[in-house]
């Protein structure tokens, strides 16, 4: 029976909230947003017709407060609630609460969500229907007997190593640990359970056989209340780090071109069978692992819209949110399977606030810039804009960059161009890391699997600054500093003399280039010149020079070695975000005058400071312990992920000021070690 939907509460934030608002506008539906105090200035708050504050509690809990969300729906006159993804999107209790409140929940019924959200139960259901599954076993909390260390070890031996520990209520790559050896099992189980409890308030864990280097291929499905079931083809999601997807594409290179008989047909039929078996309603994703021999296994079913849904939209020319809202109103799907014909090739990259060159620590701070080019076949779904604060309460996704080409070769070229032309400053991001992935030979050939990141880690995160790029960066930095001083701005560096137009601007330049973590000391001189600056700098016993010509607030050119290179930059404090001819660098400027005050112990102690705000979830050592280099001292949870704080050298632990459960701020001293 058709139901009228005039006002929609969006129980989410950031880019998915903005995405849903766009479809509401196209359908004549009134969008209502919600926000935590940390999100007050995000674009989705401004773009909705109304936005309701969820309260002054911890920001990461605001979007989980069902009572406040339902009150916002009532106060906003909503007919329905769209949960987006994450937070309560796969919570059957929230779905049921919406229904009891007389609201349409845009998603499957609570019973279906509960069955598919429990990974172990979902596997049993799929196995009974004849869908291939991996061997595994359910294990629960620490005090239920089933997960007693002896039982845990025996079940692991029965399944065989390597194996995965997985949160039964999980998603988004959280609560998952790979275990290769028996001695790793107890700590991995405890860590997975902590993360599962923190992310899903559900600590149930399951063991599952781990496939070495499979491909991760998922099928988008839709099913209406009348039982009409569609698959919208597949997405390849094998480029993952810590089981979180970074790059997605369709069609999958592993399945060949659409229209040719093969594994795609078998997998799509299994996906449709899974949807029918679950009596599914709405949008869902059936995820498979495809081994190197071509066999596939059911992994899980996500009972919501996926982050990577734009790939399917670009390939088929559909609006998946519109389909969701139509099904939620009781309308039948207006398209048939044979009418769905994929066109071309689509790729999505997830732009995250994280530093690949410092162990992927989440990046926090105020965005100084977030700019992407517009054009045919280019799409950006962003949750932030310049001036927004990127905090530590939520996951690190800033934006999704999507391209659509006539074929995979064109899509790769478009994505490479898009990544080079994207400008981000104010927080560390994985922009260069994504460019390295897309530009790698194996990815270009489509010859990759879920082990791609581990296999290529050194080349992706250890990019060597070739001499030319390093020279250009240092000359550009000297030019930027002098350019700013001549414009009356505070100097980023402290030159020995600074009389523009009369004396050369001279000084010592020291900067830490995160790519390669290289530190360079240089002496530099900058001479005013008609239309620009002549920069001369000396390091490594050699002098180089360039002509720097400013062209705007953050645009310039650098002429050196016969090349004229476009520059883009943003500066904040002691940091510079610098793009040279489409290559992205993050430089930290250090005042050489402070060098004498630093000692080896002081430098090492910096590594034991909190890299970002978070909560201490585990303390693994005690004061006066003798610790070895690399030993885990404590675990910090931030942006819904755990980060281990390890000893930078061997010694005695003399200070450990925080206990489990404590909230810490960035740069808080977490521990102090007396070197042996």
N, C-alpha and C positions, 0 to 999 in steps of 0.2 A: 504494500500500500504506500502510495507516494506521501511524503511528508514535506511540509513547506519549511525552507531554511532561509531566513532573512538576515539574521545576525549571528556571527560566528566568533566565539571566544577562542583565541589562539594561546594555548597553555604552554608556551615555549618562548624562545628568545632568539636574537641574532638573525643569522641568514635564513633559517627555515621559517621564522616568523615573517620576515620580509617576503619570502617566496610565497607563502600562503596569502599574504595581503594582496599580492599582485593578482592572483587568481580570483580572490574575492572581488576586486575592482572590476575584473573582466566579466564576472557573473552577476554583478549588481548586488552582491552580498555585503553587508556592513561588517567590517573587521574590528574586533575589540582586542587590545593587547594587554599584557601584564608585564610587570618588571620588578626586579629587586632593586634595592638602593644602589647596588653596584652598577646597574644597567640603566639608570635613569636617563642618561644622555645618548643611548644607542638609537640608531635610525628607526628601528621598528616601533619604538615608543611614539615617535613623531609622526610616522606614516599611517598609523591606525586612526580610526575615527575617535576612539577613546582608549585610554590606557590606565590601568588600575595598579596602584602600588600594592605589593604583596606583604609589606611589613618590614620591620627593622631587625628581624632575626638574621642569623648567618646567611649570607647571600646564596651560598650553595644549597641551602635548604629551602629557600623561599619558593622555588618552583615545584617543590615536593609537597607543599602544604595543600592538601585536597580541600580542606574547609575554606581556605582563603580563595582558592581558585574557583570553587563553586559559588562563593559569595560574589566574586568579580563577575561571574556569568550572570548571576541574578541581577546585580546592580547595573550591568551593561545591557540587560534585556536580551541576552543571547538565547537562540534556539538550539545551538549545538556547540560542541567543543572539539577542536582539532588539537591533538597532543603533540604534533610534530614528530621528532625522534629524540631519544634519550629521555631523561627525567621519568615521567609517568606514561610514556607512550606505549609501553608493553606491560603495564600494571593492571591486572584484571580488576583489582579493587577500585581503581579510579574509573575504569569503564563502567563498573556496576554502580558506583556512586553517581556518575553522570546520568545514567538511565533512571535511577531511583529519584533523581532530582527533576525528572521530566525533560532532560536534555538529550539531544542526539549525540552519541559518541562516534566520531569519525574514525572508525576502526572496527575490527572484528568483535563479536560478542565476548563477554568475559570468560565463558567456558573454553572457547577456542583459544583465546589468548593465554589462558592458564595452561592448557595442554601443550601448546607450542612453545610457550616461554620456558617451560621446564625441559631442558635439553634431554634428560634421561627419558622422561615420559614421551617426548616427541619421537625419540629414536625407537622406542618400543612400538609406538603406533605405526611408524613408517615401516618397520620390519615386518609387522603383521600384515601390512598391505602389499608387501613384496618389493618395497623400495630398498636398494642395497644400503647397508649401514656398516660402520666400523665397529669392531669388538670393543666393549667397554664395560664398566661397572659403576654403579652409583655408590657414592660415599658421602656421609653427611658431616655433622659437626665433630668437634674434638671429644665430646662427652657422651656420644651415643653408642659406643661400642664398635660400630661398623668401621669407624675410622681410627680405631686403636692402632698404634704403630705396628704391631705384629700383623694385624689383619690388612692394614694398608700395604705393607711390604709383600704379603703373600698374594694379594690381588694384583699388585704390580708385576710380580714374577709370572703370574698366570697369563696376563695380557702380553707381557714382554716389553722390554725397553727398545727404543725410546718410546715415551708415552707423554700424553698431555694431561695436566690437571685443568679442569674447566669448571667455572661457576655455572651451576645448573640454571640459575636465573639470569645468566649474563648476557652480554652483548657489547659491541664496540671494542672488542679485544681486551676487556678488563676481566680480571680474575682468571687469567690463563697463564700457566707456567709449563715450560718444556723441561722434562726430566730425562736425562740420558743415562744416569748411573744411580744405583740404589742409595748411595750415601747422600744424594741430592734431594731425595724424596721428602724427608720430614720438614726441612726448612721451606721447600717449594710449596708443600701443602699448607703450612702455616701462612706463608706470604699470600698465596692465592686466596685463602679464606679471609684474610684481613682485607684484601682489596675487594673481594666480593661483598663482604659486609659493608664496607665503606661506600661502594657504588650502588648496591642493590638492596641493602638491608637484609640480605639472605646469604648465609655462609655455606650453603650446601655445595658440595664439590663432587665431580665425577672424574673417573679415570677413563682415558680413551687411547687406543692405539694411535701412535704418531706415524704418519706417512712421511718419508723423506722426500722432500722437494716435489710435492704435488703442485697442481695448478688449482687455484680457487676460482670456480666458475659458478655464478648465481643466475637464476632465472626469475625475472619479474613476472608475477602473476596477478590477475584481478579476477574476482568472482562476485557476481551480484546475488541478491536475495532470491532470484528466480533460478539459481543454479547454473547460469551461463558462466563458463570458465575460459579465460584467455591466458596465454603466456605472451609476454612482450619481448621474447628472445632473451639473450644472455648478456651478462657483463663479466669481463675478466677482471678479477680483483687480486691478483697474485702478488702485486708489489705492496708488501706490508712490512711494517716495523713494529715489533712487539705486538703482533697480531692486529695492528690497526692499519687500515688501508690508506695508501698514499696516492696511488695512481690507478684509475680504472679506465677501461675501454670496451668498446663494442663495435663490431663483432669480436669474439675472442679469437686471437691468432691460433689457439690450439684446436679450434673447431672448423677452421677454414671459412670460406665465403658462404653466406646464406644461399639457400636454394640448392645446395649440393647434398645429396643423401650422406648421412654419416652419424657421428656421435651426437650431434646437436639434436636430432630427432628423438633419439632414445632419452636424452636428458630432459628435453622439454616434455615428453610424455610422462616421465617420472615426476616432474614438477607439477603437472596437471593432476596426476594421481594423488600427489601429496595434498594438494588443495582440496580435492574432492573428499579424500579420506578424513581430513580435518573438518569437513563441512564449513570451509572457510568463507568469509564475507569481507570484501574490501581489497585493499592493496597489501600484498605480501611478497616476500622474497624467499625462494627455496635455494639454499646454498649447498653446493657439492664440492667435494675434493676429487680431482681427476688425477690418477696416478700415471706414472711414466709408461705403463703398459696400456693405457686407454681405458682402464676400469674406473668407474665413478662411484662415489659413496655419499649418501645423505649426511650433511654436516649439521644443519639447523634450519629452522624457518623463522624469519624475522617478521613479526606481526605488525608491521608499520611501513611507512615510507622510508626508503633508504637515503643516506646522505648522497649517494652517487646516482640518484634517479635522473639528474639532468642528462646523463649519457643516453639513456633510453629515450628521453623526450626529444633530443636532437636527432636521433636516428630515425624515429618514427613520426616526428612532427605532432606529437600528442602533448597534452597538458595532464600529467598524472594526478595533480591535486584536483583538477576539475573532475576527473573520473572518480576520485575518492568522494568528493562532495555529492556527485550525482548518485552514487551507490548508497551513500548515507541517507539520502532522501527517498530511498526505495525505488529509484528508477533503474530500469534494466540497462545493461551495457548496449550502446548503440552501434558497436562495431563487431564484426565477425573475424574469426582467426584468419581466414583466407584473405581478408582485406589488409592485413598487416604485412607490409613489405618494407624491410629495412632499406634505407638509402644511405650509402656512403659509409663513413667511419667517424666515430666520436671518441674523444679522450677527455678525461677530467683529472686535474691535479689539485690536491688539497694543500692550500697555503696555510701553514701552521706557525704559530708564535713559539718557536723552539730553536735552540742553537745546536745544529748538527755537529759543530766543531768543539762542543763542550758536553758531549754525552747526551745531547738532545734535551738539555734542561729547558723547561718552559720559559718563554720570554715574557716579561711583564713590563709595563710602562705605558706612557702616553704615545699614541700613534701620531707621528709628525706628518706622515704621508701614507696614503694607500691609493695608488693610481694604476689603473689598467686601461689599455687602449680599447676603443670601441670600433666595431667594424663588422662586415658580413662574416658569419660563421664563427664569431668570437662572443663569448658570454662570460660574465662574472657574476656570481652569487656571493655577495659579501655581507657580513653581519656587522661590520665596523666601518668607520670612516675617520678621516684625519681629525684629531682632537679627542677621540675616545680613549678612555683608559682601558687597557687590557690587563685584567687582574688575574689572580690565581685560583678563583673559585670554580671556573668552568674549564671545559676542555680547550685545547689550544687552537682550534680552527678559526682562522680569520676570514677566509674566503675560499671559494671554489672557482678554479679557472677551467673553462670548458671550450673546446673547439670542435668543429664539424667539417670534415673534408670529403671530397668525392671518393677518396680511397685512403688507406692507412698512410701511405707516403705523404699525401698532402696534409693529413691530420697531424702527423709528426712535425712537419715543417711549420704549420700554423701554431702548434703548441710551443715549439722552440722559439718562434718569433714572439709569442705572447709572453713567455717567461722572461725573455730578454728585455721586453718593453715595459714590464711591470715595475713599479717603483714603490718600495716600502721603506719606511724609516721610523725610528722611535723604539722598536722592539726587534730582537733577533728573530729571524725567520728561516725557514728551510728553502727559500727561493733558489739559491745556488745549488742546493742539494737536488731539488726537483729537476733543474736544468741538466745536472749531471746524469740523472736517471734517464731522462728522455733522450739525451744525447749519446747514451752508451750504445756500444755496438750490439750487445745481446738484446737490449730492449728494442732497438731499431729493427732487428731481424725477427722480433716476436718470439725469441728463444729464451724464455725466462720461466720462473716458478716461484713458489713462496720462499725459497731460500735465496732469492736474488740479492736482497739487501746484505745478508751475511756474506755471501760470496764476493760481493763487490764493495764491502764496507771501506776498505782501505782507499780505493780510488774515489769513492763518493765523498768521504769525510776528510781525506788527507790530501786534497788537491794541492799540488805544488804550485806556488806562485812562480811562474817562469820569470826570468830576469827582466824581460820587457814589461810585464804587467806590474811587477814590483817597482820598477823605476817610474813607471807612469803614475802609480798610486802615490809615491812619495813626492814627486814633483807636483802633482795635482794638489796634494795636501798643503805643501808650502805655499803654492799659489792661492789656494782658498783662504788660508790664514791671512796672508798679506792683503788679499782682496777685501776681506772683511774688515781689517784694521783701517784700510784707507777709506772705507765707507763709514768709519766711526763706530764700528762694532767692537765689543770687548775681545781682546786677543784670545784665541784658543791656545796658543803657545805664548811663552814669555820671551820675546826677542831681546837681545842685548841693547839694540838701539831701534827706535821706531819713529823716524822723522820722514814721513812720506814725501817724495819729491825732492828731498835734499840729500839724505844719506840712504844707503841701501838698508833694507830691513834685514837684520842678521840675527841668528840664534841657533841653538841646538834643537833639533827635532828628534824626539823619540816616540815611536808609535808601536803598538802591538797589533799586528795584523792577524786576525783570527784564523784566516785561511792558512793553515800550517802553523799557527800560533807562533809566528816569527817576531822577534823584537829587533829593531834596527835603530842605531844611533846615526844621526846625520847632521852635518853642519850645512846651513843653507843661507843664501843671500837672494834677495828679490829686489830688482831695480825697476822703478816705474818706467814705463815705455808708452809711447803714444798708442792709445787704443787698448793697452793691456799691461802685462808685467813680464819681465824677463826673469825667469827663475833659474838659479844655479845652486845645485846641492851636491854635497860630497859625502859618500859613504863607501865602505869597503875599499878605501884608498883611491877612488876614482870620482871625477866630477862629471855630472850630467847637467844638461840644461834644457829648458823648454820655454815656450811662449804661452802664457796663460791669458785668455781673453774672456772676461766676464760678459754674459749676455742676458742676465736677469737675476732674479733673487736666488735661484738655485740651478742655473744653467750656464755653461761655459764651454769653451773648447781648449784643448791642450795640444799644442803643436810640438812634436818631439820626434827626432829620428826620421824625418820626412813624412810623418803621419799627422793628420789632423783628427783628433778624437773628441767626440762629444762627451761632456761630463754632466752629471746630475748629482746633487748632494743635498744632505740635510745634516745639520750639526746640533748637538745638544750636550752641554756640559763637556765632558772629555771624550765624547764619542762622535764619530763621523760615519754616516752611511753614504757611500760613494759608488756611483755607477760609472764605469768607464766603457764606453762602446758596448753597452748591453751586458757587461760583466759586473756582478754585484759584490761589493766588498764592505766589510764592517771593520772599521779601524778604531782602536782605543788609543787616545793620546795620553802619554804619561810625561809629567814634568821632570826633566832630568835632575832638577834641584832636590827632588825627594829621594833620589836613588841612594844617597849616602845614609839616609835614615832607615833604609830597609835592610833586613838581614835575612839569611836563609830561613831561620826559624819563623820570622814574621811572615815571610812569603808563604811558607808551608801552612802557617796558621790560617791564612786567608782561605785555604781550601777546606777548612773545617767550619766555615761560616755558612749560614743558611743561604743557598743560592736564590731562594725566592720564598715568599710567605707560604706556610703550610702547617701541617699537624704532625707531630711525632707519633708514629704508629708502633714503633718498636725500638727499644734500647737493647743493644746486643752486647754491651760490655759494661764494666764497672770501673770506677776510679781506682787507680793503682794497678790495674791490669797491665800486663806486658802484651803489646799488640804488634802484629806484623804488618808490613806494608801491604796495602790492599784489603786488609781485614775490615769487614762491615762493622761499624760502631753503632749506627742507628739508621732507622728508615724514616724518611720524610714523605708524607703524602701531600701532593699538590696537583691541581688540575686533574683530580681523580686518578692519578697514577702514583705509584710508589717509586721513590728515588733513594738509592742506597748511598749513605755518607761513609766513605772508607778512609782508613788511615793512609796519609801520603808517604809515611816512612815508618820504620820500626821504632818503638820506644815505649815509654810508660805513660799511661793515660792519667793526667793529673787533674783534669777538670771535665765534668760532664753535667752542665747546669740544668738540663731539661729532662723531664721524665716522660713516660708514655702518656699520650693524650694531650700534651702541652701544645699550645699554638705558638708558633714562632714567626717573626718578621724577617724580611730579607736582611742579610748581613749580621743577624744575631750570632754570637759565638756559640757553636754547638758543642765543641770539645777542644781540649788543648792537650798536646802530646809533648812530652819531654824526650828529645831525641837521644838514642843510645850512642 
